[in-house]
């Protein structure tokens, strides 16, 4: 099985997890979505050089993974998949910002390295939180939550279709690559010359397929309105979930818990 | 009961790239009839089916489903009357679970939730797929996908069923189960297929297409006995009518 195919299976697995029935899965998607938004905002709001303050934020994804009985493998795989992009974003920080910030004996650590590490941590938190949201709601429930939060329908439908057609595109891509690899014997990957026609074919085939799916939707009365069966009402538990986590995030943002614990353990200044 | 009648009059369709796909097609299918549409690859079968549900609009001629001519205004009504089962069930199943997929049509009809659930379960039970309701469609076998695709159409309670290559890609048992299932339906059925044994089992009438035109529209048995006609349409007598090869050698 190619790497591509195994990633693909992981993505499908993420969708299947949304069908589990744990306490976390039963929380209203709106509450989970809003909590994730607050979490992301708080993570993004930390200062550029913050590292220790970010650590308590890991409590949130770890707690949810345990509560939602989510398998670590597929989630960490997906996080790693996004890692190269973040490394590109932060990799020049150590070169651009060489002010020494921390000193260990004769060694200095520059501000660039600290901010790079901070970017990595934030990325890890943000991507894990987003993946957990998908794995505990499913994309359709997230769509429904967005609608309930009065996000314009046109955006929500775009999101749902993009997700659906991503599957179509990936499946076509896997088939095309497989057909190519069966008839390329040198095993040296796809030559640049072949890429052009391969991608062109892929585009045309995907458009065709997408067209057929759209027609099938029209045949079953699709009129631009997404109607979902899982219409849930907010209950007390959902509000407690949202307010509880929000309060937790804000406290962590305002108080550097790591530093406070350290002070507590090794005594005062 | 005129709402189950399909009437095609001088239907002509030319693709945007100027390929003539259908020309001068006329026929009438009555309530409860089961009609096969057969012909070589590229004879125009799928194009014809696309006209019955308004995916394509005729270049000339008319399509009438029951009391309504097919126009943009009558499209919602026609799509409620005619249920189309696509050739590839993967094109038809797009929701995250089987249940939601089968519920897609009824929800679009604006039915209340309890009614939607009732219809979904009854459609799934009809095709024997009630136990699959929580499964994601892409995890099903070919036969199960086909059954669910049919259920997703049945849940809209159509009067007319249009099936494009329903037995393509099915193993012998799944194919047999599908034939039994289709046999139990009292809907008006239109089946485009290359599986002539299926036609023999299900359809009393057959329309033969060749190069976008009807070359025969007669009772199935008559058509399958006419070897010249079959050869002209790139077809072969169904295996069920070919007799035993071993006995004929003797």
HADDOCK unambig.tbl for C-alpha pairs under 7 A between the chains (distance, minus, plus):
assign (segid A and resid 212 and name CA) (segid B and resid 91 and name CA) 6.17 0.50 0.50
assign (segid A and resid 213 and name CA) (segid B and resid 91 and name CA) 4.78 0.50 0.50
assign (segid A and resid 213 and name CA) (segid B and resid 92 and name CA) 6.05 0.50 0.50
assign (segid A and resid 215 and name CA) (segid B and resid 55 and name CA) 6.79 0.50 0.50
assign (segid A and resid 216 and name CA) (segid B and resid 91 and name CA) 6.89 0.50 0.50
assign (segid A and resid 216 and name CA) (segid B and resid 92 and name CA) 5.45 0.50 0.50
assign (segid A and resid 219 and name CA) (segid B and resid 79 and name CA) 5.68 0.50 0.50
assign (segid A and resid 219 and name CA) (segid B and resid 84 and name CA) 6.97 0.50 0.50
assign (segid A and resid 220 and name CA) (segid B and resid 79 and name CA) 6.86 0.50 0.50
assign (segid A and resid 220 and name CA) (segid B and resid 105 and name CA) 4.74 0.50 0.50
assign (segid A and resid 221 and name CA) (segid B and resid 76 and name CA) 6.71 0.50 0.50
assign (segid A and resid 221 and name CA) (segid B and resid 79 and name CA) 6.75 0.50 0.50
assign (segid A and resid 221 and name CA) (segid B and resid 105 and name CA) 6.01 0.50 0.50
assign (segid A and resid 221 and name CA) (segid B and resid 108 and name CA) 5.52 0.50 0.50
assign (segid A and resid 221 and name CA) (segid B and resid 109 and name CA) 6.74 0.50 0.50
assign (segid A and resid 222 and name CA) (segid B and resid 108 and name CA) 6.13 0.50 0.50
assign (segid A and resid 227 and name CA) (segid B and resid 107 and name CA) 6.17 0.50 0.50
assign (segid A and resid 227 and name CA) (segid B and resid 108 and name CA) 6.82 0.50 0.50
assign (segid A and resid 229 and name CA) (segid B and resid 100 and name CA) 6.89 0.50 0.50
